[in-house]
Amino acid sequence: MNVTWLDLSHNEIATMKTGCFANLTLLQVLDLSHNRLKSESLNPDVFAGHYSTNEYMPLSKLRALRLGANDLHSLNPDLFEHLPALEELSLELNPFKVIDQQSEIAIASIERLVSLDLSYMELEDIPKYLFHTPRGLRYLNLTGNLLQEVPAALSYATALAWLSLDENPISSIVVGTLSYMSQLKVIGRGAFSGLESLQEVHITNNPHLTYLHGHAFVRNDTDNPERLDWPPVKRLYLHNNNISYLDAQLLVQWDTMDVIDIRANPWTCDCTNRWVLLSLLPIIERTTPAILNNIDCKSPSQMAGLSMVDLEHKQTHLRCPDEAGNNPSNDGALLMGLLIGVLLAIPLTAAIWCVYKRGCFGLFGSGTPAAYSRAFYSRTTLNEEF
């Protein structure tokens, strides 16, 4: 059969026969969510393909399997052995409570796993090595669980590009939890909004992280939704990322912090980061002067390579390009050059005019013989003749 997408969701399916999908050799997406499947009824042979002494054909095209909102509490360790192309697995809204060893083996065996949904499963922890084998995991949804800290297992999800930890009672982040993620590009609005007691943040060594949303930590007050609250962060480590701008509203009590490490980022030295020069660098210089090195401008081009610390000491005013795209930071040199040109032009013009009027000792006067003779001859008086 030429079926590539099969949706069996929102039925009352409780059991499935061995090899029930064997004839769907082109099947790519299978949705079994919102049924009554139990762990005991979901065994590896359900997904088995045709088998004979001469040929073994798994469901080689199936890339997405959706098992959400069933009654699963564990997985057979060999559940996915007939699904070599599986990339997307959804287990949300199943009452797992814990990912036991059997389930860990099953998930870790999916070598090509790209997307994993473990949301609303009442999980209190994630096994440390769950993501060690599926090194290509890019999308991970852990929303709505009972996690009290960011799982250490994330350190093995090195290709992770999207992560949701929303609706978890997380009170602290351990060191290194958002570090060394080679594919992490964006940390969006509200990413850490539930961390009311957060005191230390490590977001480091993420070479593709270019954007840290200004409201990544902020949350609306429970009693007064119009009021915004920030966690009492004391130590912020942002070194060795690819961040160009830092929003002043990311945190609020910058002047009370113990450590602010923003080294080794390609900073844009324009008006948007003016507050970094005026406010943030003096705080770093006062609290931890040893980490003032390697805070350099990457753009605009005329400021590339300059130390932001040196600019701060020189009280440099960072400016932004105007509407025409011209950078006013060049105006000073341009105006100074024009002023010098005008000052030099005034006496030079006067000198030329003076020379012209006086004939420059005759060199620029009339060239006639009469004019030449008048220059060397004068009439004698009457007394001189006698």
FENVEN-V403938 format. One line per field, one symbol per residue. ss: DSSP state (~ for helix, > for strand, _ for the rest). Layout:
ss: ???
This chain:
ss: ____>>>_____________________>>>______>~~~__~~~~___>____>_______>>>____>________________>>>__________~~~~~~~~______>>>_____________________>>>_______>__~~~~~_____>>>_______>_____________>>____________>>>________>>______>>_______>>_____>>>________________~~~__>>>_____>>__~~~~~~~~~~~~~~~~~_~~~____>>>>_~~~___>~~~~~~_______>_____>~~~~~~~~~~~~~~~~~~~~~~~~~~~~~~~__________~~~~~~_______~~~~_
